[in-house]
Amino acid sequence: MKEKVLSVFIDESGDFGQYNPASPNYYVAMVLHNQEIDISKNIEALERQVSNWGYPEHTIHTGPLIRRESVYKNDLREQRKALFNALYLFNTMFSNVEFRKIETNQYKLSQAADLIYTVEAIARKNVLTKSESEFFHSKNDFKKNIYKNIEKKKL
């Protein structure tokens, strides 16, 4: 009998310690992947698209992407939005995921987990920050166009 392998990619954010009003929530996002389902063509397509936009061998970090930080500090909103959407469409495409401590850049699904916890954190806020508003336009647009598809995947 063939061994079944379920990969679990976990990302977390927040402070697990004493309550801090600046960081009131602690989030854990998990992406599950049944290894019997081959997603290599999807990963290759995502990597090719991101590379064509001038980001060869790039690890997408959703928070800095939205906030225009780090490598994204000089990028226009349209460029950052294209990267976000590439990972978002890749992420929401799968409904079907060995425990390893990894670096985020090793697996695209760990980047998907990063996206999920970032989107979940934004959804739970009452008001968008300036950079989040610039990126998503409004809280209503964010919920309608982004969050509803992530919410459908919750277990």
C-alpha positions as CSV (number, residue, x, y, z in Angstrom):
1,M,0.0,0.0,0.0
2,K,1.3,3.4,-1.0
3,E,2.2,5.7,1.9
4,K,0.0,8.8,2.0
5,V,1.7,12.1,2.9
6,L,0.0,15.2,4.1
7,S,2.2,18.3,4.2
8,V,1.2,21.1,6.6
9,F,2.6,24.6,6.2
10,I,2.1,26.8,9.3
11,D,2.7,30.5,9.7
12,E,1.9,32.5,12.7
13,S,1.8,36.1,13.8
14,G,1.3,38.1,16.9
15,D,2.4,37.9,20.5
16,F,1.5,34.7,22.4
17,G,2.4,36.4,25.7
18,Q,0.8,39.1,27.8
19,Y,-2.0,41.1,26.0
20,N,-0.6,44.0,24.0
21,P,-3.1,46.5,22.5
22,A,-0.7,47.1,19.5
23,S,-0.9,43.4,18.7
24,P,-4.1,42.1,20.2
25,N,-4.4,38.9,18.3
26,Y,-2.4,35.8,17.7
27,Y,-2.9,34.0,14.4
28,V,-2.0,30.6,13.1
29,A,-2.6,29.8,9.5
30,M,-2.2,26.3,8.1
31,V,-2.1,25.2,4.5
32,L,-2.6,21.4,4.0
33,H,-1.4,19.6,0.9
34,N,-2.0,16.0,0.0
35,Q,1.2,14.9,-1.7
36,E,-0.7,12.6,-4.1
37,I,-1.9,15.8,-5.8
38,D,0.8,17.2,-8.1
39,I,0.9,21.0,-7.9
40,S,4.3,21.3,-9.6
41,K,2.8,22.9,-12.8
42,N,1.0,25.4,-10.7
43,I,4.1,26.3,-8.8
44,E,6.1,26.6,-12.0
45,A,3.5,28.9,-13.5
46,L,3.6,31.1,-10.4
47,E,7.4,31.2,-10.4
48,R,7.5,32.0,-14.1
49,Q,4.9,34.8,-13.8
50,V,6.7,36.4,-10.8
51,S,10.1,36.1,-12.6
52,N,8.7,37.7,-15.7
53,W,7.7,40.7,-13.6
54,G,11.3,41.1,-12.5
55,Y,11.3,39.1,-9.3
56,P,13.4,36.0,-10.2
57,E,13.5,33.3,-7.4
58,H,11.4,35.6,-5.2
59,T,9.7,34.8,-1.9
60,I,6.5,36.9,-1.6
61,H,6.0,38.3,1.9
62,T,2.4,39.6,2.0
63,G,2.7,42.1,4.9
64,P,5.7,44.0,3.6
65,L,4.1,43.8,0.1
66,I,1.0,45.6,1.2
67,R,2.8,48.1,3.4
68,R,5.4,48.9,0.7
69,E,8.3,47.8,2.8
70,S,11.6,46.0,2.2
71,V,12.2,45.0,-1.5
72,Y,8.8,46.5,-2.4
73,K,9.5,50.1,-1.1
74,N,9.9,51.5,-4.6
75,D,7.3,49.4,-6.4
76,L,4.1,51.0,-7.6
77,R,0.8,49.7,-6.2
78,E,0.0,48.0,-9.5
79,Q,3.2,46.0,-9.3
80,R,2.6,45.0,-5.7
81,K,-1.0,44.2,-6.4
82,A,0.0,41.9,-9.3
83,L,2.3,40.0,-7.0
84,F,-0.4,39.7,-4.4
85,N,-3.0,38.5,-6.9
86,A,-0.6,35.9,-8.4
87,L,-0.1,34.4,-5.0
88,Y,-3.8,34.9,-4.1
89,L,-5.1,33.0,-7.2
90,F,-2.5,30.3,-6.6
91,N,-3.6,30.0,-3.0
92,T,-7.3,29.9,-3.5
93,M,-7.1,27.4,-6.3
94,F,-6.5,24.4,-4.1
95,S,-9.1,22.7,-1.9
96,N,-6.9,19.7,-1.0
97,V,-1.3,19.6,2.1
98,E,5.3,16.0,6.8
99,F,6.0,18.5,9.3
100,R,9.4,20.3,8.8
101,K,10.9,23.5,10.1
102,I,11.6,25.4,7.0
103,E,12.5,28.8,5.7
104,T,9.7,30.6,4.0
105,N,11.5,30.7,0.7
106,Q,11.7,26.9,0.5
107,Y,8.1,26.3,-0.4
108,K,5.4,28.3,-2.1
109,L,2.7,26.9,0.2
110,S,4.5,28.4,3.2
111,Q,4.1,31.7,1.4
112,A,0.4,30.8,1.0
113,A,0.2,30.4,4.8
114,D,1.8,33.8,5.2
115,L,-0.8,35.3,2.9
116,I,-3.7,33.6,4.8
117,Y,-2.6,34.9,8.2
118,T,-2.1,38.4,6.8
119,V,-5.5,38.5,5.2
120,E,-7.1,37.1,8.4
121,A,-5.4,39.8,10.5
122,I,-6.6,42.5,8.2
123,A,-10.2,41.1,8.2
124,R,-10.4,41.3,12.0
125,K,-9.4,44.9,12.2
126,N,-12.1,47.6,12.4
127,V,-10.2,50.1,10.2
128,L,-7.6,49.6,7.4
129,T,-4.3,51.3,7.8
130,K,-3.3,53.9,5.2
131,S,-1.2,51.4,3.2
132,E,-3.9,48.7,3.4
133,S,-6.5,51.2,2.1
134,E,-4.2,52.2,-0.7
135,F,-3.7,48.6,-1.6
136,F,-7.3,47.3,-1.2
137,H,-9.3,50.6,-1.6
138,S,-11.8,49.9,1.2
139,K,-12.7,47.4,3.9
140,N,-15.8,46.5,1.9
141,D,-13.8,45.9,-1.3
142,F,-11.2,43.8,0.7
143,K,-14.0,41.6,2.2
144,K,-15.8,41.2,-1.0
145,N,-12.8,40.6,-3.3
146,I,-10.3,39.0,-1.1
147,Y,-11.5,37.7,2.3
148,K,-14.6,35.9,1.1
149,N,-12.5,33.4,-0.9
150,I,-10.1,32.8,2.0
151,E,-13.0,32.4,4.4
152,K,-14.6,29.7,2.2
153,K,-11.4,27.5,2.7
154,K,-11.6,27.5,6.5
155,L,-11.9,24.2,8.2
